[in-house]
Amino acid sequence: MFTGFNLTINNDDFLDDHYYSFGLETYNKLKTVVFDNLTHIFKKDIIDGDLLQNMWFPTEIFGEKNFIFISHSHNDEKLAISLAGYLHTKFNILSFIDSCVWDHMDELNKILNDCPKIEFGYCHNCQCSTFSDNLSYVHMMLASALMTMIDKCECVFFLNTPSSINLNNKTESPWIYYELNIANIIQKVSRIEKPMMESILGFMRKIEFTPNLEKMIKINKKILEEWENRCNSPYVNPFAALYEICGGADS
């Protein structure tokens, strides 16, 4: 990863049927690959933990291409998919949407606990101690998967909306909190040739975290439009153009 961007946009900016349809096509491919890999791994008597952590990166889709990691609130999934469609349409940039990973948390936990029967939203087939152990494994594996994806990406786009940051300037999503911390800690290395210098855990009570946004470059729709204008030529590297507009990673 090279740098992170704190993107402030409105739903109206990108909730376009064309962008959403384009983004949804890639998003569904990603989710299918992840789930297929998941099913394959759990057919074995012994689960390969290394394979499980590495399976989230679908080389058949990204290959060696640079891509953007989109961090978003569960409520902004449609907006994230539309943004991915916009980035692909305008800049030919693929995006990894973080819910491709954490949306599979329930499936992972059910498979690990061998719980085919779910009644009224509660599991009746497992023992509490085993369930708790397996749940902690799931969280560790998903956290490792997200860290791997952030490390492999060119840059992170955080969707800063009222759903992700509340009126207290806090986030109620532990996943967003984790991803922003990782994005600020991880070594900043650009992969381009010319580098420029929720709801998920179901808490009874809300928990707030201070989002780590200090080192993330603030961008908005105006910046995206300028970026789009600079990338009219096929000879322009879109990431280099974005970094130049923002003055590099230290802006």
DODO-380034 format. One line per 4 residues: number of its first residue (from 1); their letters; for each residue y, z, x of N, C-alpha, C. Coordinates in pm, whole numbers, plus 50000, padded with zeros to 5 digits. Example, Ala and Ser with C-alpha at 12.3 -4.5 7.8 and 13.67 -1.06 7.14 Angstrom:
% DODO-380034
1> AS> 49431:50780:51319:49550:50780:51230:49670:50780:51320 ~ 49775:50708:51285:49894:50714:51367:50003:50787:51290
***
This chain:
% DODO-380034
1> MFTG> 49880:50000:50083:50000:50000:50000:50125:50000:50087 ~ 50226:49926:50042:50350:49920:50117:50456:50013:50060 ~ 50482:50005:49931:50584:50089:49870:50559:50102:49720 ~ 50639:50188:49655:50627:50210:49511:50759:50183:49441
5> FNLT> 50751:50141:49316:50871:50110:49237:50870:50190:49107 ~ 50983:50253:49079:51003:50331:48958:51069:50238:48856 ~ 50987:50177:48771:51034:50071:48681:51072:50127:48544 ~ 51199:50114:48511:51249:50156:48379:51270:50033:48292
9> INND> 51189:50018:48190:51202:49905:48097:51177:49954:47955 ~ 51215:49872:47860:51191:49901:47719:51073:49819:47668 ~ 51015:49865:47560:50904:49789:47500:50945:49647:47466 ~ 51071:49630:47423:51118:49497:47382:51126:49399:47499
13> DFLD> 51133:49452:47623:51149:49365:47740:51025:49279:47765 ~ 50907:49335:47740:50786:49264:47778:50680:49255:47669 ~ 50705:49314:47552:50606:49304:47446:50615:49167:47381 ~ 50582:49068:47460:50582:48929:47418:50436:48888:47397
17> DHYY> 50407:48819:47286:50268:48783:47256:50205:48700:47367 ~ 50283:48612:47428:50230:48527:47535:50191:48611:47657 ~ 50283:48700:47701:50254:48784:47817:50136:48877:47787 ~ 50135:48933:47665:50028:49027:47630:49892:48955:47629
21> SFGL> 49886:48838:47571:49760:48763:47565:49711:48727:47705 ~ 49805:48688:47791:49770:48651:47928:49721:48773:48005 ~ 49793:48884:47989:49753:49007:48058:49623:49063:48005 ~ 49603:49051:47874:49482:49106:47812:49357:49034:47861
25> ETYN> 49369:48906:47889:49254:48830:47938:49204:48887:48070 ~ 49296:48911:48163:49257:48969:48292:49212:49114:48275 ~ 49284:49189:48191:49251:49330:48169:49109:49345:48115 ~ 49072:49261:48020:48937:49268:47962:48831:49230:48065
29> KLKT> 48862:49134:48152:48769:49097:48258:48746:49217:48351 ~ 48854:49286:48386:48844:49402:48473:48758:49511:48410 ~ 48785:49540:48283:48710:49646:48216:48562:49608:48203 ~ 48534:49480:48181:48395:49435:48170:48323:49452:48302
33> VVFD> 48389:49413:48411:48328:49426:48544:48300:49573:48576 ~ 48397:49659:48548:48381:49802:48576:48265:49860:48495 ~ 48260:49826:48366:48154:49882:48281:48017:49827:48318 ~ 48010:49698:48353:47882:49639:48395:47831:49707:48522
37> NLTH> 47923:49730:48617:47884:49798:48739:47837:49940:48710 ~ 47907:50004:48618:47873:50140:48578:47732:50146:48521 ~ 47700:50055:48430:47568:50051:48368:47459:50024:48471 ~ 47488:49934:48564:47391:49900:48668:47359:50021:48756
41> IFKK> 47461:50094:48794:47442:50209:48883:47357:50317:48817 ~ 47378:50339:48687:47309:50448:48621:47168:50412:48575 ~ 47124:50291:48605:46985:50255:48578:46892:50313:48684 ~ 46949:50359:48795:46870:50413:48904:46842:50561:48881
45> DIID> 46730:50608:48941:46694:50750:48928:46794:50838:49002 ~ 46841:50789:49117:46939:50864:49196:47067:50782:49200 ~ 47176:50844:49163:47304:50774:49159:47362:50765:49299 ~ 47399:50645:49339:47461:50622:49469:47610:50653:49457
49> GDLL> 47651:50770:49506:47790:50812:49492:47887:50720:49562 ~ 47847:50670:49681:47935:50578:49755:47956:50449:49676 ~ 47847:50396:49620:47857:50273:49542:47942:50295:49418 ~ 47927:50414:49358:48002:50445:49237:48152:50449:49265
53> QNMW> 48191:50507:49379:48333:50514:49412:48391:50377:49445 ~ 48309:50291:49507:48358:50161:49551:48353:50055:49443 ~ 48284:50083:49332:48260:49978:49234:48387:49940:49158 ~ 48488:50026:49161:48606:50002:49079:48688:49885:49129
57> FPTE> 48670:49847:49256:48747:49735:49307:48670:49606:49286 ~ 48705:49528:49184:48630:49406:49151:48669:49289:49241 ~ 48594:49273:49351:48626:49167:49446:48615:49029:49383 ~ 48530:49016:49279:48515:48886:49215:48641:48844:49140
61> IFGE> 48731:48939:49115:48857:48906:49047:48973:48902:49147 ~ 48984:49004:49233:49097:49011:49325:49071:48938:49456 ~ 48947:48940:49503:48917:48880:49632:49004:48943:49740 ~ 49072:48861:49818:49161:48911:49923:49308:48903:49880
65> KNFI> 49333:48880:49752:49471:48864:49706:49544:48999:49704 ~ 49674:48991:49731:49759:49109:49715:49779:49133:49565 ~ 49782:49259:49526:49797:49289:49383:49884:49412:49365 ~ 49928:49431:49241:50013:49544:49205:49930:49644:49125
69> FISH> 49946:49771:49157:49882:49880:49082:49983:49929:48979 ~ 49948:49922:48850:50039:49966:48744:49995:50103:48694 ~ 50082:50201:48713:50059:50337:48665:50135:50355:48535 ~ 50067:50404:48431:50133:50409:48300:50077:50520:48213
73> SHND> 50150:50554:48109:50103:50649:48009:50001:50582:47918 ~ 49909:50662:47864:49810:50610:47770:49879:50539:47653 ~ 49994:50592:47610:50065:50532:47497:50130:50398:47531 ~ 50141:50368:47660:50207:50244:47703:50107:50138:47750
77> EKLA> 49983:50149:47705:49881:50055:47753:49918:49910:47720 ~ 49967:49887:47599:50003:49750:47560:50118:49699:47645 ~ 50215:49784:47674:50328:49746:47759:50280:49715:47900 ~ 50187:49795:47952:50133:49771:48086:50060:49637:48092
81> ISLA> 49983:49607:47988:49910:49480:47984:50008:49363:47977 ~ 50115:49378:47898:50217:49273:47888:50288:49253:48021 ~ 50318:49363:48091:50381:49353:48223:50289:49279:48320 ~ 50160:49309:48315:50063:49239:48400:50062:49090:48369
85> GYLH> 50072:49055:48241:50078:48914:48202:50204:48847:48252 ~ 50317:48919:48248:50445:48866:48298:50436:48842:48449 ~ 50382:48939:48523:50372:48925:48669:50282:48809:48709 ~ 50176:48789:48630:50085:48678:48661:50149:48544:48626
89> TKFN> 50217:48540:48512:50279:48416:48466:50393:48371:48557 ~ 50480:48466:48593:50602:48432:48668:50582:48427:48819 ~ 50491:48511:48872:50480:48523:49018:50338:48498:49070 ~ 50246:48470:48979:50106:48450:49016:50050:48573:49089
93> ILSF> 50092:48691:49045:50048:48818:49103:49953:48887:49005 ~ 49836:48926:49054:49742:49001:48972:49778:49149:48974 ~ 49742:49218:48867:49770:49361:48856:49643:49437:48824 ~ 49635:49558:48878:49529:49651:48840:49594:49759:48755
97> IDSC> 49552:49770:48630:49608:49869:48537:49520:49993:48543 ~ 49582:50109:48568:49504:50227:48601:49407:50271:48491 ~ 49436:50235:48365:49344:50275:48258:49210:50203:48267 ~ 49202:50098:48351:49072:50035:48377:48976:50135:48439
101> VWDH> 49031:50236:48507:48947:50341:48565:48931:50458:48470 ~ 49046:50523:48434:49029:50647:48359:48990:50629:48213 ~ 48991:50508:48162:48940:50485:48027:48788:50501:48020 ~ 48722:50498:48137:48576:50510:48140:48529:50653:48162
105> MDEL> 48620:50750:48159:48582:50888:48186:48479:50939:48087 ~ 48498:50909:47958:48404:50957:47855:48267:50894:47873 ~ 48264:50761:47902:48135:50695:47921:48059:50754:48039 ~ 48132:50778:48150:48069:50836:48267:48008:50972:48235
109> NKIL> 48085:51054:48167:48039:51190:48140:47919:51191:48045 ~ 47920:51103:47946:47806:51096:47853:47679:51052:47926 ~ 47694:50953:48016:47577:50904:48087:47522:51011:48181 ~ 47610:51079:48253:47567:51183:48346:47496:51297:48274
113> NDCP> 47540:51327:48152:47481:51437:48076:47372:51393:47980 ~ 47343:51261:47980:47239:51208:47893:47261:51252:47749 ~ 47379:51221:47698:47419:51267:47565:47440:51149:47471 ~ 47335:51095:47413:47351:50981:47323:47403:51018:47186
117> KIEF> 47390:51145:47149:47431:51186:47015:47559:51268:47021 ~ 47659:51217:46955:47787:51288:46950:47820:51311:46802 ~ 47840:51436:46768:47872:51469:46629:48006:51542:46625 ~ 48093:51495:46541:48224:51556:46522:48301:51571:46653
121> GYCH> 48275:51479:46745:48348:51481:46871:48294:51579:46973 ~ 48184:51649:46941:48129:51746:47035:47988:51706:47076 ~ 47953:51739:47200:47821:51707:47252:47726:51822:47221 ~ 47606:51792:47173:47510:51896:47139:47383:51887:47223
125> NCQC> 47384:51803:47325:47261:51779:47400:47263:51832:47543 ~ 47366:51900:47583:47371:51943:47722:47403:52091:47732 ~ 47372:52148:47850:47401:52287:47875:47538:52297:47941 ~ 47609:52403:47908:47749:52413:47949:47767:52405:48101
129> STFS> 47683:52473:48177:47701:52474:48322:47683:52334:48380 ~ 47578:52263:48335:47554:52128:48383:47667:52036:48340 ~ 47711:52052:48215:47820:51969:48163:47945:51987:48248 ~ 47978:52111:48281:48098:52139:48361:48087:52080:48501
133> DNLS> 47968:52094:48561:47947:52038:48695:47966:51886:48692 ~ 47903:51822:48595:47911:51676:48587:48054:51630:48558 ~ 48125:51707:48475:48264:51671:48445:48349:51676:48572 ~ 48323:51776:48656:48399:51784:48781:48364:51667:48871
137> YVHM> 48236:51622:48871:48198:51504:48949:48274:51380:48900 ~ 48280:51366:48767:48349:51251:48708:48495:51247:48753 ~ 48561:51361:48746:48703:51367:48784:48721:51335:48932 ~ 48632:51387:49016:48643:51359:49160:48621:51210:49188
141> MLAS> 48523:51151:49119:48494:51009:49142:48609:50921:49094 ~ 48665:50954:48978:48777:50874:48927:48900:50891:49016 ~ 48924:51014:49063:49037:51037:49153:49020:50957:49282 ~ 48897:50955:49335:48871:50877:49456:48890:50728:49431
145> ALMT> 48846:50683:49313:48860:50541:49279:49007:50502:49270 ~ 49088:50586:49207:49230:50556:49194:49298:50556:49331 ~ 49260:50651:49416:49318:50656:49550:49283:50530:49628 ~ 49157:50483:49613:49114:50361:49681:49196:50242:49634
149> MIDK> 49218:50231:49502:49293:50119:49448:49439:50121:49494 ~ 49498:50240:49500:49637:50251:49545:49646:50214:49693 ~ 49547:50253:49770:49545:50220:49912:49533:50069:49934 ~ 49453:50002:49850:49429:49859:49868:49542:49771:49815
153> CECV> 49623:49824:49722:49725:49741:49659:49841:49714:49754 ~ 49922:49613:49721:50043:49584:49798:50154:49683:49761 ~ 50170:49710:49629:50269:49807:49586:50232:49863:49449 ~ 50296:49974:49415:50273:50044:49288:50394:50026:49198
157> FFLN> 50369:49992:49073:50474:49991:48970:50445:50108:48875 ~ 50537:50203:48867:50524:50313:48771:50609:50282:48649 ~ 50548:50276:48531:50621:50250:48407:50689:50379:48361 ~ 50817:50389:48388:50894:50508:48353:50947:50491:48211
161> TPSS> 50879:50551:48115:50915:50542:47973:50916:50682:47913 ~ 50967:50699:47791:50963:50830:47726:50821:50882:47706 ~ 50722:50794:47708:50583:50838:47694:50528:50897:47824 ~ 50583:50852:47938:50533:50901:48066:50617:51015:48123
165> INLN> 50748:51014:48096:50839:51120:48142:50911:51177:48019 ~ 50894:51308:47996:50951:51367:47875:51098:51407:47896 ~ 51155:51474:47796:51297:51509:47799:51330:51610:47909 ~ 51228:51679:47960:51248:51774:48069:51232:51709:48206
169> NKTE> 51224:51574:48206:51198:51499:48331:51066:51540:48394 ~ 50969:51570:48310:50835:51607:48355:50736:51507:48296 ~ 50617:51504:48356:50508:51426:48298:50400:51521:48249 ~ 50342:51491:48133:50234:51572:48078:50098:51512:48113
173> SPWI> 50098:51406:48192:49974:51339:48231:49935:51381:48372 ~ 49820:51448:48389:49774:51483:48524:49740:51359:48606 ~ 49700:51250:48540:49667:51127:48613:49793:51065:48672 ~ 49901:51060:48594:50027:51007:48647:50075:51093:48763
177> YYEL> 50069:51224:48745:50110:51317:48851:50030:51291:48979 ~ 49901:51274:48964:49814:51249:49079:49848:51116:49146 ~ 49862:51011:49065:49888:50878:49119:50020:50871:49194 ~ 50124:50935:49141:50255:50932:49207:50250:51010:49338
181> NIAN> 50176:51120:49342:50162:51194:49466:50089:51111:49571 ~ 49981:51046:49530:49905:50962:49623:49994:50848:49675 ~ 50070:50786:49584:50156:50674:49623:50262:50717:49725 ~ 50304:50843:49719:50405:50891:49813:50345:50941:49944
185> IIQK> 50217:50978:49941:50151:51032:50061:50087:50923:50144 ~ 50030:50824:50076:49946:50725:50144:50025:50645:50247 ~ 49958:50602:50351:50024:50528:50458:50083:50398:50404 ~ 50206:50372:50438:50273:50252:50388:50248:50135:50482
189> VSRI> 50159:50048:50442:50126:49930:50521:50129:49810:50429 ~ 50210:49709:50463:50217:49588:50381:50108:49492:50422 ~ 50049:49423:50324:49945:49326:50352:50000:49184:50361 ~ 50130:49166:50335:50184:49030:50344:50220:48999:50489
193> EKPM> 50230:48872:50521:50250:48830:50660:50387:48872:50713 ~ 50487:48881:50623:50620:48919:50669:50663:49046:50596 ~ 50621:49163:50645:50657:49288:50579:50807:49315:50592 ~ 50869:49353:50487:51009:49390:50488:51012:49542:50499
197> MESI> 51127:49544:50634:51156:49684:50657:51285:49702:50591 ~ 49600:51021:47835:49656:51103:47851:49606:51200:47764 ~ 49655:51231:47736:49569:51238:47617:49421:51249:47653 ~ 49393:51219:47782:49254:51208:47824:49184:51344:47826
201> LGFM> 49253:51445:47882:49185:51573:47899:49184:51658:47772 ~ 49265:51624:47675:49262:51693:47546:49297:51839:47555 ~ 49401:51875:47627:49440:52015:47639:49489:52068:47503 ~ 49456:52196:47476:49509:52261:47356:49658:52288:47376
205> RKIE> 49698:52314:47500:49838:52337:47529:49887:52228:47622 ~ 50014:52196:47611:50069:52094:47698:50094:52153:47837 ~ 50067:52072:47937:50096:52110:48075:50191:52008:48132 ~ 50297:52054:48196:50396:51964:48253:50388:51966:48406
209> FTPN> 50407:51849:48466:50410:51837:48611:50540:51768:48650 ~ 50594:51808:48765:50713:51740:48815:50669:51612:48885 ~ 50707:51495:48833:50662:51369:48893:50729:51345:49029 ~ 50652:51301:49125:50702:51276:49260:50759:51135:49268
213> LEKM> 50888:51121:49234:50951:50990:49228:51056:50968:49337 ~ 51071:51065:49428:51179:51059:49526:51176:50933:49611 ~ 51058:50893:49656:51048:50780:49749:51024:50647:49678 ~ 51018:50649:49545:50994:50526:49471:51127:50457:49441
217> IKIN> 51133:50329:49469:51255:50252:49452:51280:50225:49303 ~ 51398:50254:49255:51430:50234:49115:51455:50086:49088 ~ 51387:50031:48990:51412:49894:48948:51416:49888:48796 ~ 51472:49779:48744:51483:49763:48600:51470:49614:48566
221> KKIL> 51501:49579:48443:51486:49440:48399:51578:49346:48478 ~ 51698:49394:48513:51792:49310:48589:51733:49273:48726 ~ 51668:49369:48792:51605:49343:48922:51491:49243:48905 ~ 51412:49260:48799:51301:49169:48774:51351:49027:48750
225> EEWE> 51463:49014:48680:51519:48881:48654:51568:48816:48784 ~ 51630:48897:48872:51675:48842:49001:51554:48802:49085 ~ 51450:48883:49081:51326:48852:49152:51267:48719:49103 ~ 51267:48703:48972:51215:48581:48912:51294:48459:48958
229> NRCN> 51428:48472:48964:51513:48360:49006:51489:48321:49152 ~ 51460:48420:49236:51438:48391:49378:51302:48327:49404 ~ 51212:48339:49308:51076:48289:49329:51052:48154:49262 ~ 51159:48077:49240:51144:47944:49181:51070:47848:49274
233> SPYV> 51084:47871:49403:51018:47784:49500:50877:47835:49531 ~ 50780:47745:49539:50643:47787:49571:50628:47838:49714 ~ 50730:47818:49797:50723:47859:49936:50771:48003:49958 ~ 50820:48065:49850:50871:48201:49861:50757:48300:49835
237> NPFA> 50738:48394:49928:50641:48501:49905:50703:48601:49807 ~ 50643:48622:49691:50705:48707:49589:50725:48852:49633 ~ 50632:48905:49710:50648:49043:49756:50763:49055:49856 ~ 50771:48961:49950:50881:48961:50047:51016:48950:49976
241> ALYE> 51022:48866:49872:51146:48849:49796:51185:48979:49726 ~ 51087:49048:49668:51115:49174:49598:51165:49279:49696 ~ 51100:49289:49812:51142:49388:49911:51283:49359:49963 ~ 51314:49230:49979:51447:49193:50027:51554:49228:49925
245> ICGG> 51526:49205:49798:51622:49238:49693:51650:49387:49693 ~ 51545:49466:49712:51559:49612:49705:51598:49674:49839 ~ 51613:49590:49940:51657:49641:50069:51548:49707:50150 ~ 51420:49676:50119:51310:49735:50194:51261:49862:50130
249> ADS> 51163:49923:50190:51097:50041:50132:51181:50166:50141 ~ 51287:50165:50223:51363:50288:50241:51487:50296:50155 ~ 51499:50203:50058:51619:50202:49972:51617:50322:49879
***
